[in-house]
Each structure stands twice: as structure tokens, then as C-alpha cells.
């Protein structure tokens, strides 16, 4: 049975590995010239970031693998979580590779990314429905011992949750330290929730990935020395959604992942509004750019979004108590 000391130990190990890997891998990424291209329609303050190495998500995934495999708690659930994280990370890696190495600006086509994500989400949903004692039931937050049985709707529901989370995390990765900081807070909450529920392997996995995010902030906080790229953002989104699914807590994602939700919804609103009316609702989407256009400094947007995530995660933990 794991305890808080085990959680702290795993966080420290993963954090340290990420700190050590950064100075090794970042220069390699620079030599490979895998620099980020900044979109011209983006905020002018971001132009100076052009050329900053991307694909730094490799550092996070490497630290996660080393920490979890050496934890001594590698079981079926943890293997599923690792495969989900690596699977979504691989989709992001291929996209990054095409864009920054092969110099094809569009990367993977939208339908290719979506198809890969759907396949992974379906596999995850089928695994959980066949292996969880709850089957196709999910826990309803704020209602003690209340479960919602989705039956045949379980798989499509999980697919929507996973795709929303993964792409929400992807949209959140637009400012230095934003995605890594927000995800760190969410993962820390999941680690505590898992530990309380006696799901040791999930608690350790969440803590290991939280430690990796914390270490990555050393390299990714403003001004960033490296970006995680789609390699990292899709991997983090995949991990968060997979943890929620294995905990039967898919309904808590809109709460603890409120920033992910706000980011993806802001893009959907912006695109829909512009197509239907020719007008934009936000000054720029995703929503973190809207606040930048309002005059907020990048660091202020990041810290405010972190604070919001802390509050949302406290609400999420309370909803299960």
C-alpha cells in the first residue's frame, strides 16, 4: 500500500530526471534545428520565440518511463496509462517531426490526427468497460455513491471525453509554462484522489508525471528554453484523460480540467461565429491569447490560469469527499 512518502519520492525522482535530461536533450534539439515556427497572425510579442527548440515533450515522456518502470508498482493499469500517454505522444511526435524536421508546415492532416486519437480512445474505453468492476458505470461528482450507467453509450462518451481533453491540452500549450503548469496541478489532484481510493499504481503514475511537468517548468517557464510541442501536449492530454477513465471519473474532467475546456470551447466559438457571422467573439483564440490582446503580460495570464486550476481542482476533490 503506497503512502504520501511514496508519492513524494516518485515526484522528486521524476523531477530530478527531467532537470538532468533538459541540458542534455535541449542542445541536441537545437543542433537538429527543430525550432518552433510562430504563426504570423499570433501576438506580436511571440515573434521572438521563433526558433526556440520544440518536441521537448520527449523529456517529459522519458522521465515518466524511467520513474514508473523503476517504481516497482508496474501493473496492468499503469501499463495501460503508459501506452495511452506514449500513443498520444507518438501522434504528436509524428506531427512535430513533419512540421519542424521535414519542414512541412501543416504537419499531419486534421483527419489523420483525429483518426489516431479516436482509435486510441476506443481502445481505452473498451479496456475499461471490460476490466473495471463498474463496467460501463461512471462516478457522478457531488453525489455520494451515485453512478451513471451509460451502457452502449459508454464507448462514444469516453471517446468524446478523451478527444476533448487531449485537444484541450493541445490548445492550452500556447504560452511558456501554461500547459505544463496547469497539467501539473491536475495530476497532483489525481494522485491524491487515487491514493485515497487505494489505486496505488494510478497514484504513482500521476505523481511521476506531475514530477516530470514540474521539472519541465525549469526549462519551459518564461522565457522558455524549449517547448513541449504536440509531442508533449498530446501526451499530457492523453495521460490526464486515461487517468480519469481508469478512475471512472470522466465527469470530473470538465471541473479539474476547466482551463482545457475553456481553451477548446473558445476556439469552437470563435470559428463558428466567424463562419456564420464574419465576426469574432474573442480578440484572438484560444482564450489565453484573448487576454494577451487585452494587455495582460504573458506571465500574468499563465499565473492566473494556474490559480484558476488550483481552485477548480480543490472543487473537484471536494466533489468526491
Secondary structure, DSSP 4 states (H G I P E B T S, - for coil): ---HHHHHHHHHHHHHHHHHHHHHHHHHHHHTT-BPPPPTTS-GGGGGGTT-B--THHHHHHHHHHHHHTSS---HHHHHHHHHHHHHHHHHHHHHIIIIIS--TT-S-HHHHHHHHHHHHHHHHHHHHHHSTTTTEEE-TTSTT-EEE-GGGHHHHHHHHHHHHHHHHHHHTTSTTHHHHHHHHHHHHHHHHHHHTT-HHHHHHHHHHHHHHHHHHHHHSSSPSB--HHHHHHHHHHHHHHHHHHTT-GGGHHHHTHHHHHHHHHHHHHHHHHHHHS--SSSSSSHHHHHHHTT--HHHHHHHHHHHHHHHHHHHHHTT-
